[in-house]
Amino acid sequence: MHDKTGLVFGMDPLKKELLLDTDISVKRISFNDIQDAKMEDAEGLT
C-alpha cells in the first residue's frame, strides 16, 4: 500500500493485521509492514 489514507476500524490479532477503511475498499495492513514503514511529515503540518 502506498499513499493510502483511511480509518482503522478493527484488528485481527491472530493474523497480526489492522483493517483500514479507505474511500473505495477495506485494506489489511500487517503489523510487520507498519513496523517497517518510515514516518513522514504530512505536507503543511508540523
Distance bins in CASP14 RR format, pairs under 12 A and 6 or more apart:
PFRMAT RR
TARGET T0000
AUTHOR 0000-0000-0000
RMODE 2
METHOD distances of the structure
MODEL  1
1 17 0 0 0 0 0 1 0 0 0 0 0
1 18 0 0 0 0 0 1 0 0 0 0 0
1 20 0 0 0 0 1 0 0 0 0 0 0
1 22 0 0 0 0 1 0 0 0 0 0 0
1 25 0 0 0 0 0 1 0 0 0 0 0
1 26 0 0 0 0 0 1 0 0 0 0 0
1 27 1 0 1 0 0 0 0 0 0 0 0
1 28 0 0 0 0 1 0 0 0 0 0 0
1 29 1 0 0 1 0 0 0 0 0 0 0
1 30 0 0 0 0 0 1 0 0 0 0 0
1 33 1 0 0 1 0 0 0 0 0 0 0
1 34 0 0 0 0 0 1 0 0 0 0 0
1 37 0 0 0 0 1 0 0 0 0 0 0
2 27 0 0 0 0 0 1 0 0 0 0 0
2 29 0 0 0 0 0 1 0 0 0 0 0
2 33 0 0 0 0 0 1 0 0 0 0 0
2 37 0 0 0 0 0 1 0 0 0 0 0
2 38 0 0 0 0 0 1 0 0 0 0 0
2 40 0 0 0 0 0 1 0 0 0 0 0
3 22 0 0 0 0 0 1 0 0 0 0 0
3 40 0 0 0 0 0 1 0 0 0 0 0
3 42 0 0 0 0 0 1 0 0 0 0 0
3 43 0 0 0 0 0 1 0 0 0 0 0
4 20 1 0 0 1 0 0 0 0 0 0 0
4 21 0 0 0 0 0 1 0 0 0 0 0
4 22 1 0 1 0 0 0 0 0 0 0 0
4 23 0 0 0 0 1 0 0 0 0 0 0
4 24 0 0 0 0 1 0 0 0 0 0 0
4 25 0 0 0 0 1 0 0 0 0 0 0
4 26 0 0 0 0 0 1 0 0 0 0 0
4 27 1 0 0 1 0 0 0 0 0 0 0
4 28 0 0 0 0 0 1 0 0 0 0 0
4 29 0 0 0 0 1 0 0 0 0 0 0
4 33 0 0 0 0 0 1 0 0 0 0 0
4 37 0 0 0 0 0 1 0 0 0 0 0
5 20 0 0 0 0 1 0 0 0 0 0 0
5 21 0 0 0 0 0 1 0 0 0 0 0
5 22 1 0 0 1 0 0 0 0 0 0 0
5 23 0 0 0 0 1 0 0 0 0 0 0
5 24 0 0 0 0 0 1 0 0 0 0 0
5 27 0 0 0 0 0 1 0 0 0 0 0
5 42 0 0 0 0 1 0 0 0 0 0 0
6 18 0 0 0 0 0 1 0 0 0 0 0
6 19 0 0 0 0 0 1 0 0 0 0 0
6 20 1 0 1 0 0 0 0 0 0 0 0
6 21 1 0 1 0 0 0 0 0 0 0 0
6 22 1 0 1 0 0 0 0 0 0 0 0
6 23 1 0 0 1 0 0 0 0 0 0 0
6 24 0 0 0 0 0 1 0 0 0 0 0
6 25 0 0 0 0 0 1 0 0 0 0 0
6 26 0 0 0 0 1 0 0 0 0 0 0
6 27 0 0 0 0 1 0 0 0 0 0 0
6 29 0 0 0 0 0 1 0 0 0 0 0
7 18 0 0 0 0 0 1 0 0 0 0 0
7 19 0 0 0 0 1 0 0 0 0 0 0
7 20 1 0 0 1 0 0 0 0 0 0 0
7 21 1 0 1 0 0 0 0 0 0 0 0
7 22 0 0 0 0 1 0 0 0 0 0 0
7 23 0 0 0 0 0 1 0 0 0 0 0
7 26 0 0 0 0 0 1 0 0 0 0 0
7 27 0 0 0 0 0 1 0 0 0 0 0
8 17 0 0 0 0 0 1 0 0 0 0 0
8 18 1 0 1 0 0 0 0 0 0 0 0
8 19 1 0 0 1 0 0 0 0 0 0 0
8 20 1 0 1 0 0 0 0 0 0 0 0
8 21 1 0 0 1 0 0 0 0 0 0 0
8 22 0 0 0 0 0 1 0 0 0 0 0
8 26 0 0 0 0 0 1 0 0 0 0 0
8 27 0 0 0 0 0 1 0 0 0 0 0
8 28 0 0 0 0 0 1 0 0 0 0 0
8 29 0 0 0 0 1 0 0 0 0 0 0
8 34 0 0 0 0 0 1 0 0 0 0 0
9 18 0 0 0 0 1 0 0 0 0 0 0
9 19 1 0 1 0 0 0 0 0 0 0 0
9 20 1 0 0 1 0 0 0 0 0 0 0
9 21 1 0 1 0 0 0 0 0 0 0 0
9 22 0 0 0 0 0 1 0 0 0 0 0
9 26 0 0 0 0 1 0 0 0 0 0 0
9 27 0 0 0 0 0 1 0 0 0 0 0
9 28 0 0 0 0 0 1 0 0 0 0 0
9 29 0 0 0 0 0 1 0 0 0 0 0
10 17 0 0 0 0 1 0 0 0 0 0 0
10 18 1 0 0 1 0 0 0 0 0 0 0
10 19 1 0 1 0 0 0 0 0 0 0 0
10 20 0 0 0 0 1 0 0 0 0 0 0
10 21 0 0 0 0 1 0 0 0 0 0 0
10 26 0 0 0 0 1 0 0 0 0 0 0
10 27 0 0 0 0 0 1 0 0 0 0 0
10 28 0 0 0 0 0 1 0 0 0 0 0
10 29 0 0 0 0 0 1 0 0 0 0 0
11 17 1 0 0 1 0 0 0 0 0 0 0
11 18 1 0 1 0 0 0 0 0 0 0 0
11 19 1 0 0 1 0 0 0 0 0 0 0
11 20 0 0 0 0 0 1 0 0 0 0 0
11 28 0 0 0 0 1 0 0 0 0 0 0
11 29 0 0 0 0 1 0 0 0 0 0 0
11 30 0 0 0 0 0 1 0 0 0 0 0
11 31 0 0 0 0 1 0 0 0 0 0 0
11 34 0 0 0 0 0 1 0 0 0 0 0
12 18 0 0 0 0 1 0 0 0 0 0 0
12 19 1 0 0 1 0 0 0 0 0 0 0
12 20 0 0 0 0 0 1 0 0 0 0 0
12 26 0 0 0 0 0 1 0 0 0 0 0
12 28 1 0 0 1 0 0 0 0 0 0 0
12 29 0 0 0 0 0 1 0 0 0 0 0
12 30 0 0 0 0 1 0 0 0 0 0 0
12 31 0 0 0 0 1 0 0 0 0 0 0
13 19 0 0 0 0 0 1 0 0 0 0 0
13 30 0 0 0 0 0 1 0 0 0 0 0
13 31 0 0 0 0 1 0 0 0 0 0 0
14 31 0 0 0 0 0 1 0 0 0 0 0
15 28 1 0 0 1 0 0 0 0 0 0 0
15 29 0 0 0 0 0 1 0 0 0 0 0
15 30 1 0 0 1 0 0 0 0 0 0 0
15 31 0 0 0 0 1 0 0 0 0 0 0
15 32 0 0 0 0 0 1 0 0 0 0 0
16 28 0 0 0 0 0 1 0 0 0 0 0
16 29 0 0 0 0 1 0 0 0 0 0 0
16 30 1 0 1 0 0 0 0 0 0 0 0
16 31 1 0 1 0 0 0 0 0 0 0 0
16 32 1 0 0 1 0 0 0 0 0 0 0
16 33 0 0 0 0 1 0 0 0 0 0 0
16 34 0 0 0 0 1 0 0 0 0 0 0
16 35 0 0 0 0 0 1 0 0 0 0 0
17 26 0 0 0 0 0 1 0 0 0 0 0
17 27 0 0 0 0 1 0 0 0 0 0 0
17 28 1 0 1 0 0 0 0 0 0 0 0
17 29 1 0 0 1 0 0 0 0 0 0 0
17 30 1 0 1 0 0 0 0 0 0 0 0
17 31 1 0 0 1 0 0 0 0 0 0 0
17 32 0 0 0 0 1 0 0 0 0 0 0
17 33 0 0 0 0 1 0 0 0 0 0 0
17 34 0 0 0 0 1 0 0 0 0 0 0
18 26 0 0 0 0 0 1 0 0 0 0 0
18 27 0 0 0 0 1 0 0 0 0 0 0
18 28 1 0 0 1 0 0 0 0 0 0 0
18 29 1 0 1 0 0 0 0 0 0 0 0
18 30 0 0 0 0 1 0 0 0 0 0 0
18 31 1 0 0 1 0 0 0 0 0 0 0
18 32 0 0 0 0 0 1 0 0 0 0 0
18 33 0 0 0 0 1 0 0 0 0 0 0
18 34 1 0 0 1 0 0 0 0 0 0 0
18 35 0 0 0 0 0 1 0 0 0 0 0
18 37 0 0 0 0 0 1 0 0 0 0 0
19 25 0 0 0 0 0 1 0 0 0 0 0
19 26 1 0 1 0 0 0 0 0 0 0 0
19 27 1 0 0 1 0 0 0 0 0 0 0
19 28 1 0 0 1 0 0 0 0 0 0 0
19 29 0 0 0 0 1 0 0 0 0 0 0
19 30 0 0 0 0 0 1 0 0 0 0 0
20 26 1 0 0 1 0 0 0 0 0 0 0
20 27 1 0 1 0 0 0 0 0 0 0 0
20 28 1 0 0 1 0 0 0 0 0 0 0
20 29 1 0 1 0 0 0 0 0 0 0 0
20 30 0 0 0 0 0 1 0 0 0 0 0
20 33 0 0 0 0 0 1 0 0 0 0 0
20 34 0 0 0 0 0 1 0 0 0 0 0
21 27 0 0 0 0 1 0 0 0 0 0 0
21 28 0 0 0 0 0 1 0 0 0 0 0
21 29 0 0 0 0 0 1 0 0 0 0 0
22 28 0 0 0 0 0 1 0 0 0 0 0
22 29 0 0 0 0 0 1 0 0 0 0 0
27 33 0 0 0 0 0 1 0 0 0 0 0
28 34 0 0 0 0 0 1 0 0 0 0 0
29 35 0 0 0 0 0 1 0 0 0 0 0
29 36 0 0 0 0 0 1 0 0 0 0 0
29 37 0 0 0 0 1 0 0 0 0 0 0
30 36 0 0 0 0 1 0 0 0 0 0 0
30 37 0 0 0 0 0 1 0 0 0 0 0
31 37 0 0 0 0 0 1 0 0 0 0 0
END
